[in-house]
Amino acid sequence: MTALTLRQLLGNRAERAAERLLADSGMRLLARNYRCKQGELDLVMRDADTVVFVEVRYRRKNQWGSAVETVDWRKQKRLIAAAHHYLITHPHLADQPCRFDVVAAEGNPADPASYRWIREAFTC
């Protein structure tokens, strides 16, 4: 077993904090770190009848762009492909409305005020 890097630890902490933020708003977790050939989905949540694919982005510093700016068209394309794969492998959810949210944090991942939740951050 390999030791996690500081970057991985902070990223994991940010994902857990984002999951709590979304759960506190009434969303229910369906999957965490869903991986397939097309990419990875950080969180798959259920918001009433909507399936929500959540990308969690964390940056300690924003000198090369904010956490939100890192979800560019290339990343969106991979997320859409992974979401499509998720729905194919979970056919009971395929007819449900879907959306893509981004939860971005900068600075201290333990500070709830550093999290910004963008609902319907992009569409496909």
Backbone as a chain_set.jsonl record, in Angstrom:
{"seq": "MTALTLRQLLGNRAERAAERLLADSGMRLLARNYRCKQGELDLVMRDADTVVFVEVRYRRKNQWGSAVETVDWRKQKRLIAAAHHYLITHPHLADQPCRFDVVAAEGNPADPASYRWIREAFTC", "coords": {"N": [[0.849, -1.183, 0.0], [0.573, 2.182, -0.842], [1.681, 5.343, 0.403], [-0.415, 8.159, 0.784], [-0.178, 11.218, -1.002], [0.3, 14.651, 0.027], [-1.261, 16.253, -1.579], [-3.233, 14.43, -2.462], [-4.418, 13.78, -0.001], [-5.484, 16.278, 0.779], [-7.239, 16.661, -1.337], [-8.997, 14.475, -0.956], [-10.075, 15.241, 1.508], [-11.401, 17.572, 0.74], [-13.317, 16.462, -0.995], [-14.875, 14.947, 0.805], [-15.853, 16.995, 2.436], [-17.351, 18.425, 0.557], [-19.25, 16.491, -0.055], [-20.599, 16.346, 2.425], [-21.657, 18.964, 2.495], [-23.476, 18.847, 0.347], [-25.119, 16.721, 1.163], [-26.179, 17.822, 3.48], [-27.87, 19.608, 2.33], [-29.916, 18.067, 1.562], [-29.473, 16.198, -0.408], [-28.769, 12.87, -1.613], [-26.262, 10.4, -1.411], [-25.202, 8.468, -4.138], [-22.985, 7.328, -5.411], [-19.439, 7.259, -4.959], [-16.413, 8.446, -6.217], [-16.601, 7.135, -8.775], [-15.281, 5.133, -11.206], [-14.348, 4.648, -14.57], [-13.47, 3.655, -17.941], [-13.77, 6.01, -19.349], [-13.361, 8.06, -17.542], [-13.517, 9.681, -14.314], [-16.015, 10.093, -11.83], [-16.473, 12.256, -9.258], [-18.502, 12.512, -7.248], [-21.714, 11.049, -7.213], [-24.894, 12.033, -6.894], [-28.249, 12.14, -5.542], [-30.857, 14.288, -6.057], [-33.838, 14.85, -5.096], [-35.728, 13.817, -7.724], [-33.668, 13.965, -9.504], [-30.595, 13.029, -10.969], [-27.405, 13.798, -9.984], [-24.301, 14.706, -11.103], [-21.306, 15.31, -9.686], [-18.524, 17.336, -9.715], [-15.693, 17.795, -7.852], [-13.512, 20.29, -7.025], [-10.404, 21.35, -5.875], [-8.167, 23.799, -4.813], [-5.17, 24.833, -3.41], [-3.873, 27.214, -3.846], [-4.552, 29.923, -6.058], [-2.977, 30.828, -8.142], [-2.547, 29.941, -10.737], [-5.013, 29.996, -11.838], [-8.458, 29.682, -10.873], [-10.203, 27.212, -8.868], [-12.643, 26.597, -10.064], [-12.17, 27.355, -12.71], [-10.653, 25.266, -13.654], [-12.318, 23.346, -14.601], [-12.619, 22.902, -17.481], [-13.544, 22.784, -21.032], [-12.483, 20.371, -21.918], [-12.339, 18.796, -19.591], [-15.052, 18.791, -18.953], [-16.046, 17.323, -21.108], [-14.961, 14.779, -20.58], [-16.249, 14.254, -18.144], [-18.92, 14.176, -18.952], [-18.857, 11.928, -20.627], [-18.177, 9.929, -18.739], [-20.413, 10.106, -17.09], [-22.389, 9.277, -18.85], [-21.594, 6.611, -19.181], [-22.017, 5.751, -16.539], [-24.815, 5.947, -16.376], [-25.555, 4.071, -18.3], [-24.709, 1.741, -17.061], [-26.315, 1.747, -14.88], [-29.224, 1.316, -15.404], [-31.748, 1.79, -14.285], [-31.726, 4.424, -13.588], [-31.56, 5.828, -15.896], [-33.684, 7.178, -17.164], [-34.121, 9.363, -15.619], [-34.044, 12.888, -14.816], [-30.96, 14.708, -15.255], [-28.048, 16.44, -14.039], [-25.1, 18.545, -13.992], [-23.005, 19.473, -11.482], [-20.647, 21.619, -9.855], [-18.432, 21.677, -7.179], [-16.375, 23.847, -5.716], [-13.35, 24.651, -4.061], [-11.067, 26.739, -2.369], [-7.984, 27.442, -0.779], [-8.132, 26.799, 2.615], [-9.112, 23.546, 3.115], [-10.64, 22.669, 5.23], [-12.296, 24.678, 5.946], [-15.564, 25.562, 5.833], [-16.548, 27.856, 4.604], [-14.969, 28.233, 2.419], [-15.969, 26.847, 0.291], [-17.651, 26.672, -2.775], [-20.624, 26.151, -4.34], [-21.771, 25.263, -7.408], [-24.584, 24.942, -9.057], [-25.847, 23.145, -11.823], [-23.56, 23.616, -13.462], [-22.601, 23.195, -16.001], [-23.89, 22.08, -19.184], [-24.92, 19.346, -21.316]], "CA": [[0.0, 0.0, 0.0], [1.391, 3.385, -0.932], [1.244, 6.474, 1.209], [-1.048, 9.229, 0.015], [0.537, 12.487, -1.01], [-0.436, 15.755, 0.635], [-2.261, 16.671, -2.563], [-4.332, 13.462, -2.406], [-5.096, 13.938, 1.284], [-6.291, 17.494, 0.734], [-8.326, 16.403, -2.278], [-9.966, 13.608, -0.282], [-10.747, 16.05, 2.523], [-12.325, 18.452, 0.024], [-14.445, 15.654, -1.476], [-15.736, 14.621, 1.958], [-16.537, 18.225, 2.844], [-18.361, 18.704, -0.468], [-20.317, 15.502, 0.141], [-21.38, 16.799, 3.586], [-22.397, 20.151, 2.078], [-24.593, 18.425, -0.491], [-26.023, 15.908, 1.994], [-26.879, 18.744, 4.379], [-28.906, 20.297, 1.556], [-30.965, 17.101, 1.281], [-29.104, 15.259, -1.464], [-28.388, 11.532, -1.145], [-25.122, 9.847, -2.139], [-25.372, 7.239, -4.913], [-21.658, 6.744, -5.662], [-18.272, 8.106, -4.686], [-15.244, 8.082, -7.026], [-16.973, 6.158, -9.797], [-14.242, 5.111, -12.242], [-14.545, 3.85, -15.774], [-12.478, 3.981, -18.963], [-13.996, 7.381, -19.804], [-12.917, 9.021, -16.542], [-13.978, 9.493, -12.936], [-17.019, 10.99, -11.266], [-16.161, 12.385, -7.834], [-19.708, 12.172, -6.498], [-22.993, 10.946, -7.904], [-25.876, 12.304, -5.845], [-29.656, 12.18, -5.936], [-31.537, 15.482, -5.567], [-35.228, 14.495, -5.415], [-35.74, 12.854, -8.833], [-32.571, 14.302, -10.406], [-29.267, 12.452, -10.747], [-26.457, 14.908, -10.041], [-22.894, 14.335, -11.226], [-20.621, 16.416, -9.012], [-17.073, 17.438, -9.817], [-15.143, 18.54, -6.725], [-12.204, 20.846, -7.381], [-9.75, 22.027, -4.764], [-6.881, 24.451, -5.08], [-4.605, 25.539, -2.255], [-3.576, 28.568, -4.323], [-5.166, 30.118, -7.376], [-2.065, 31.605, -8.978], [-2.674, 29.486, -12.126], [-6.44, 29.893, -12.116], [-9.294, 29.246, -9.756], [-10.651, 25.821, -8.917], [-13.735, 26.524, -11.049], [-11.607, 27.473, -14.055], [-10.029, 24.011, -14.074], [-13.342, 22.499, -15.227], [-12.709, 23.441, -18.835], [-14.335, 21.97, -21.961], [-11.92, 19.012, -21.973], [-12.788, 18.108, -18.378], [-16.489, 18.6, -19.106], [-16.237, 16.232, -22.065], [-14.684, 13.524, -19.862], [-17.308, 14.058, -17.151], [-20.132, 13.779, -19.686], [-18.654, 10.537, -21.063], [-18.256, 9.075, -17.558], [-21.816, 10.114, -16.66], [-23.094, 8.42, -19.804], [-21.252, 5.242, -18.792], [-22.707, 5.473, -15.276], [-26.238, 5.731, -16.655], [-25.684, 2.797, -19.018], [-24.526, 0.656, -16.101], [-27.387, 1.88, -13.882], [-30.357, 1.634, -16.282], [-32.914, 2.277, -13.541], [-31.596, 5.881, -13.466], [-31.365, 6.404, -17.232], [-34.79, 8.055, -17.552], [-34.229, 10.461, -14.657], [-33.32, 14.107, -15.2], [-29.572, 14.755, -14.787], [-27.357, 17.724, -14.123], [-23.696, 18.557, -13.611], [-22.667, 20.512, -10.521], [-19.243, 21.727, -9.451], [-18.157, 22.234, -5.861], [-14.992, 24.317, -5.785], [-12.819, 25.206, -2.819], [-9.715, 27.285, -2.44], [-7.447, 27.767, 0.54], [-8.21, 25.785, 3.666], [-10.207, 22.624, 2.817], [-11.444, 22.441, 6.427], [-13.152, 25.85, 6.159], [-16.776, 25.465, 5.005], [-16.76, 29.092, 3.849], [-14.15, 28.231, 1.212], [-16.632, 26.024, -0.722], [-18.62, 27.33, -3.665], [-21.397, 25.121, -5.029], [-22.368, 25.778, -8.646], [-25.579, 24.014, -9.601], [-25.931, 23.199, -13.289], [-22.349, 24.325, -13.861], [-22.544, 23.08, -17.463], [-24.87, 21.146, -19.749], [-24.408, 18.586, -22.467]], "C": [[0.891, 1.242, 0.0], [0.81, 4.486, -0.056], [0.619, 7.522, 0.3], [-0.201, 10.482, 0.092], [-0.317, 13.543, -0.315], [-1.554, 16.212, -0.289], [-3.48, 15.745, -2.527], [-5.117, 13.59, -1.106], [-6.0, 15.161, 1.291], [-7.475, 17.329, -0.222], [-9.4, 15.531, -1.672], [-10.76, 14.38, 0.766], [-11.772, 16.977, 1.863], [-13.536, 17.671, -0.488], [-15.402, 15.31, -0.354], [-16.518, 15.861, 2.419], [-17.634, 18.589, 1.844], [-19.536, 17.75, -0.322], [-21.21, 15.9, 1.323], [-22.238, 18.008, 3.235], [-23.641, 19.755, 1.29], [-25.596, 17.597, 0.3], [-26.823, 16.792, 2.942], [-27.983, 19.515, 3.658], [-30.033, 19.344, 1.152], [-30.652, 16.113, 0.17], [-28.628, 13.947, -0.85], [-27.277, 10.978, -2.035], [-25.513, 8.551, -2.846], [-24.035, 6.549, -5.141], [-20.585, 7.783, -5.363], [-17.11, 7.565, -5.51], [-15.552, 6.942, -7.997], [-15.966, 6.24, -10.933], [-14.645, 4.197, -13.383], [-13.489, 4.297, -16.786], [-12.575, 5.457, -19.387], [-13.506, 8.433, -18.803], [-13.45, 8.678, -15.169], [-15.018, 10.538, -12.582], [-16.746, 11.057, -9.767], [-17.336, 11.94, -6.979], [-20.876, 12.036, -7.461], [-24.038, 11.025, -6.797], [-27.287, 12.248, -6.425], [-30.264, 13.401, -5.268], [-32.99, 15.357, -5.992], [-35.202, 13.472, -6.545], [-34.587, 13.069, -9.812], [-31.277, 13.611, -9.989], [-28.256, 13.581, -10.972], [-25.033, 14.355, -10.053], [-22.089, 15.532, -10.73], [-19.114, 16.294, -9.199], [-16.597, 18.316, -8.662], [-13.745, 18.995, -7.114], [-11.663, 21.609, -6.183], [-8.423, 22.59, -5.229], [-6.404, 25.124, -3.806], [-4.348, 26.993, -2.607], [-4.198, 28.713, -5.702], [-4.28, 30.934, -8.316], [-2.113, 31.184, -10.444], [-4.133, 29.283, -12.503], [-7.199, 29.354, -10.92], [-9.683, 27.782, -9.925], [-11.744, 25.644, -9.97], [-13.183, 26.546, -12.47], [-10.962, 26.186, -14.555], [-11.036, 23.043, -14.695], [-13.607, 23.07, -16.62], [-13.472, 22.475, -19.743], [-13.813, 20.542, -22.073], [-12.377, 18.189, -20.77], [-14.29, 17.826, -18.465], [-16.789, 17.428, -20.032], [-16.012, 14.876, -21.392], [-15.77, 13.22, -18.833], [-18.603, 13.595, -17.811], [-20.017, 12.318, -20.126], [-18.761, 9.574, -19.878], [-19.688, 8.992, -17.039], [-22.657, 9.221, -17.57], [-22.839, 6.951, -19.465], [-21.985, 4.853, -17.505], [-24.178, 5.152, -15.534], [-26.477, 4.426, -17.416], [-25.592, 1.623, -18.039], [-25.532, 0.694, -14.952], [-28.678, 2.245, -14.621], [-31.607, 2.118, -15.552], [-32.882, 3.799, -13.353], [-31.594, 6.591, -14.818], [-32.476, 7.359, -17.659], [-34.98, 9.246, -16.616], [-33.549, 11.718, -15.212], [-31.929, 14.09, -14.576], [-29.058, 16.182, -14.854], [-25.919, 17.554, -13.651], [-23.448, 19.752, -12.691], [-21.163, 20.496, -10.291], [-19.221, 22.3, -8.042], [-16.676, 22.569, -5.863], [-14.588, 24.92, -4.449], [-11.401, 25.684, -3.058], [-9.267, 27.641, -1.037], [-7.521, 26.585, 1.479], [-9.382, 24.839, 3.397], [-11.092, 22.325, 4.024], [-12.419, 23.581, 6.688], [-14.379, 25.776, 5.262], [-17.039, 26.713, 4.16], [-15.953, 29.116, 2.559], [-14.793, 27.45, 0.063], [-17.682, 26.827, -1.475], [-19.311, 26.242, -4.474], [-22.077, 25.77, -6.231], [-23.29, 24.715, -9.216], [-25.678, 24.234, -11.1], [-24.76, 24.003, -13.853], [-22.147, 24.287, -15.377], [-23.595, 22.072, -17.888], [-24.248, 20.385, -20.907], [-25.487, 18.518, -23.543]], "O": [[1.851, 1.325, 0.765], [-0.395, 4.544, 0.186], [1.078, 7.739, -0.822], [0.415, 10.772, 1.118], [-1.512, 13.345, -0.099], [-2.658, 16.521, 0.16], [-4.619, 16.21, -2.559], [-6.346, 13.517, -1.111], [-7.14, 15.098, 1.75], [-8.576, 17.803, 0.055], [-10.589, 15.803, -1.842], [-11.97, 14.196, 0.896], [-12.88, 17.144, 2.372], [-14.661, 18.166, -0.422], [-16.618, 15.372, -0.538], [-17.7, 15.771, 2.749], [-18.72, 19.014, 2.238], [-20.69, 18.158, -0.45], [-22.434, 15.803, 1.235], [-23.404, 18.079, 3.622], [-24.731, 20.27, 1.539], [-26.803, 17.758, 0.122], [-28.005, 16.545, 3.181], [-28.915, 20.013, 4.288], [-30.986, 19.748, 0.487], [-31.489, 15.272, -0.158], [-28.148, 13.915, 0.283], [-27.345, 11.077, -3.26], [-26.084, 7.648, -2.234], [-23.951, 5.322, -5.073], [-20.788, 8.99, -5.492], [-16.85, 6.362, -5.503], [-14.856, 5.927, -8.032], [-15.811, 7.291, -11.554], [-15.207, 3.121, -13.18], [-12.708, 5.21, -16.516], [-11.569, 6.071, -19.742], [-13.263, 9.578, -19.184], [-13.792, 7.528, -14.891], [-14.922, 11.7, -12.975], [-16.784, 10.035, -9.081], [-17.188, 11.097, -6.094], [-21.01, 12.814, -8.406], [-24.065, 10.198, -5.886], [-27.482, 12.303, -7.64], [-30.198, 13.538, -4.046], [-33.343, 15.713, -7.116], [-34.703, 12.364, -6.351], [-34.539, 12.412, -10.852], [-30.909, 13.608, -8.814], [-28.257, 14.231, -12.017], [-24.618, 13.637, -9.143], [-22.18, 16.628, -11.283], [-18.515, 15.268, -8.876], [-17.049, 19.451, -8.514], [-12.898, 18.183, -7.487], [-12.366, 22.405, -5.561], [-7.662, 21.937, -5.943], [-7.14, 25.895, -3.19], [-4.567, 27.892, -1.795], [-4.35, 27.73, -6.427], [-4.782, 31.647, -9.185], [-1.76, 31.976, -11.318], [-4.447, 28.487, -13.388], [-6.643, 28.659, -10.069], [-9.508, 27.197, -10.995], [-11.76, 24.643, -10.686], [-13.68, 25.829, -13.339], [-10.746, 26.032, -15.757], [-10.641, 22.022, -15.258], [-14.665, 23.638, -16.892], [-13.989, 21.461, -19.274], [-14.585, 19.609, -22.294], [-12.756, 17.026, -20.913], [-14.744, 16.744, -18.091], [-17.689, 16.633, -19.761], [-16.778, 13.937, -21.606], [-16.167, 12.067, -18.666], [-19.298, 12.724, -17.287], [-20.978, 11.558, -20.008], [-19.372, 8.513, -20.002], [-20.13, 7.931, -16.599], [-23.534, 8.496, -17.101], [-23.767, 6.142, -19.465], [-22.511, 3.745, -17.401], [-24.718, 4.198, -14.974], [-27.486, 3.755, -17.2], [-26.313, 0.635, -18.175], [-25.587, -0.232, -14.144], [-29.172, 3.363, -14.48], [-32.443, 2.794, -16.152], [-33.897, 4.398, -12.997], [-31.624, 7.82, -14.874], [-32.225, 8.27, -18.448], [-35.897, 10.045, -16.802], [-32.595, 11.623, -15.983], [-31.734, 13.527, -13.499], [-29.556, 17.013, -15.613], [-25.567, 16.567, -13.006], [-23.659, 20.901, -13.08], [-20.497, 19.483, -10.507], [-19.903, 23.282, -7.747], [-15.828, 21.686, -5.996], [-15.373, 25.606, -3.793], [-10.647, 25.107, -3.842], [-10.063, 28.085, -0.209], [-7.029, 25.499, 1.171], [-10.534, 25.269, 3.443], [-12.185, 21.782, 3.862], [-13.282, 23.467, 7.559], [-14.254, 25.914, 4.046], [-17.683, 26.629, 3.114], [-16.224, 29.939, 1.685], [-14.227, 27.392, -1.029], [-18.484, 27.554, -0.888], [-18.66, 25.498, -5.208], [-22.859, 26.709, -6.083], [-22.84, 23.718, -9.782], [-25.603, 25.363, -11.584], [-24.949, 24.946, -14.622], [-21.597, 25.219, -15.963], [-24.12, 21.313, -17.074], [-23.183, 20.745, -21.408], [-25.269, 17.924, -24.599]]}, "num_chains": 1, "name": "protein.A"}
